[in-house]
Every structure is written in C-alpha cells, then in structure tokens.
Amino acid sequence: MNMHVAETIIKQLGGKGKLCAMVNARNFVGDDTSVAFRFSGNRSINMVKITLNGKDLYDVVLYRVRKFEAKPVKSFDDLYADSLKPVFETETGLYLSF
C-alpha cells in the first residue's frame, strides 16, 4: 500500500507532531488516496477525512463520531492544498499552529 498521499496530507496540515499537540489527533488511518483521524476540542466535530480526488484537489468530510457511528456534519469538495488548514480551523474552531 502506498501511503505517500496520506503522509503528504498530514504534512500539509502541519505534520503529525503538531496535529497531536494542537488538537490531540489520534487514530490516523490512511490509504492510497486519503487520510482520516480523530481529534479533541470540538463537541460537534471530532473526525476528519481528507481525500485526494481525480482533479488533483482535495475533498474534506467532517464527522461527529459517537460510540460506533460516524455522522457527516459538513463536506467540502475540490479544495486546493493551501485551503485544507484554514477550512479545518474555521469549521472546528481549533488551531493547527500558534
């Protein structure tokens, strides 16, 4: 399995260390085209999945996970890489850098 895309997405958000420190990111799951992880600090959104689509842009889905059920709360299609961080911060109210 090629995890290059998942690693690139994490780097574009600031890196795994910064994600863990700033939003308590955990349970990272990646594949050939996407990465998903849980995080703390927002009561209505606590998981994100970011997928590289066929247009070489990103689709973002924000979820609320409770028990064993993940409900999509918001989604964004065709985002450029430099929009990932601002969208995450705006929609969750959590910051990925100081």
Residue pairs with C-beta under 8 A, 6 or more apart in sequence:
1 31
1 32
2 32
3 30
3 31
3 32
5 30
5 31
5 32
5 33
5 34
5 35
5 52
6 28
6 30
6 31
6 34
6 35
7 30
9 30
9 34
9 35
9 50
9 52
9 58
9 84
10 16
10 19
10 28
10 30
10 35
12 81
12 84
12 85
13 19
13 84
13 85
13 88
13 96
14 22
14 85
14 96
14 97
16 25
16 28
18 96
18 97
19 25
19 37
19 39
19 96
20 26
22 94
22 95
22 96
22 97
23 39
23 40
23 41
23 92
23 94
23 96
24 39
24 40
24 41
25 37
25 38
25 39
26 37
26 38
26 39
27 37
27 38
28 35
28 36
28 37
29 35
29 36
29 37
30 36
33 51
33 52
33 53
34 49
34 50
34 51
34 52
35 49
35 50
36 47
36 48
36 49
36 50
37 47
37 48
38 46
38 47
38 65
39 46
39 47
39 48
39 92
39 94
40 46
41 92
41 93
41 94
42 92
42 93
42 94
44 64
44 73
45 62
45 63
45 64
45 73
45 74
45 91
45 92
46 63
46 64
46 65
47 62
47 63
47 64
47 65
47 70
48 60
48 61
48 62
48 63
48 88
49 60
49 61
49 63
50 58
50 59
50 60
50 84
51 58
51 59
51 60
51 61
52 58
53 59
53 77
53 78
55 78
57 77
57 78
57 79
57 80
58 78
58 79
58 80
58 81
58 83
58 84
59 75
59 76
59 77
59 78
59 79
60 75
60 76
60 79
60 84
60 87
60 88
61 72
61 74
61 75
62 72
62 73
62 74
62 75
62 91
62 92
63 70
63 71
63 72
63 73
64 70
64 71
64 73
65 71
74 91
76 87
79 87
85 96
85 97
88 94
88 96
89 95
89 96
